[in-house]
């Protein structure tokens, strides 16, 4: 018969803790999971950068449309109906192209196309916006859009 004291003595003599194979398996699993996490972070950073560039391009397209609305179609583009160039700093890596068609007869709407393009390592990207600008009834065809000067106040 086995006494309880001898069972306790044998269980205390057994080594406790991890075996070498357990440690190796744990390191391999951690390495694989870290490489997967690093890959996901890299693709998330790339997607976030592309999203920022698209948002910046949309903002620049909106700015070009606002300039046309503020200055008027004819004065903003001249007689050619198209203008293009590089955006100003800090957006010098973006290029724009604005073209206008229509609006030749009274009351006809203008079709304004704004294209903002930029280069990325994966290839060129662009954002395009099309807007219709209609003159309001009773408006002049090409009104004077300069601000009114106010007379000086007597002191």
BELVENLIN-V407702 format. One record per residue. RES is the residue in one small letter. PSI is psi in whole degrees, -180 to 180 (* if undefined). BURIAL is I if it has 9 or more other C-alpha atoms within 8 Angstrom, else O. Layout:
# BELVENLIN-V407702
res = [RES,RES]
psi = [PSI,PSI]
burial = [BURIAL,BURIAL]
This chain:
# BELVENLIN-V407702
res = [x,x,x,x,x,x,x,x,x,x,x,x,x,x,x,x,x,x,x,x,x,x,x,x,x,x,x,x,x,x,x,x,x,x,x,x,x,x,x,x,x,x,x,x,x,x,x,x,x,x,x,x,x,x,x,x,x,x,x,x,x,x,x,x,x,x,x,x,x,x,x,x,x,x,x,x,x,x,x,x,x,x,x,x,x,x,x,x,x,x,x,x,x,x,x,x,x,x,x,x,x,x,x,x,x,x,x,x,x,x,x,x,x,x,x,x,x,x,x,x,x,x,x,x,x,x,x,x,x,x,x,x,x,x,x,x,x,x,x,x,x,x,x,x,x,x,x,x,x,x,x,x,x,x,x]
psi = [143,130,151,-28,-39,-32,-44,-38,-40,-39,-30,-28,-20,133,142,163,-170,146,164,-39,-35,-42,-41,-45,-42,-42,-41,-45,-41,-40,-44,-45,-36,-39,-36,-43,-42,-40,-42,-39,-41,-44,-33,-39,-41,-42,-39,-39,-42,-41,-40,-41,-40,-41,-39,-43,-40,-39,-41,-37,-41,-38,-43,-42,-39,-38,-40,-42,-38,-40,-22,151,-47,-44,-26,-33,-16,-163,-19,-29,-2,140,148,162,-172,145,158,161,142,20,35,-18,2,144,149,156,123,128,144,136,163,-169,18,-31,163,130,-7,140,152,138,117,123,125,124,127,126,153,164,140,163,-31,-9,173,144,159,158,132,138,134,131,148,127,119,136,145,150,133,-9,152,156,-45,81,158,117,14,147,147,139,139,140,149,144,138,146,*]
burial = [O,O,O,O,O,O,I,O,O,O,O,O,O,O,O,O,O,O,O,O,O,O,I,O,O,O,O,O,O,O,O,O,O,O,O,O,O,O,O,O,O,O,O,O,O,O,O,O,O,O,O,O,O,I,O,O,I,I,O,I,I,O,O,I,I,O,I,I,O,O,I,I,I,I,O,I,I,I,O,O,I,I,I,O,O,I,I,O,O,O,O,I,O,I,I,I,I,I,I,I,O,O,I,O,O,O,I,I,I,I,I,I,I,I,I,I,I,I,I,O,O,O,O,I,O,I,I,I,O,O,O,O,O,O,I,O,O,O,O,O,O,O,O,O,O,O,O,O,O,O,O,O,O,O,O]
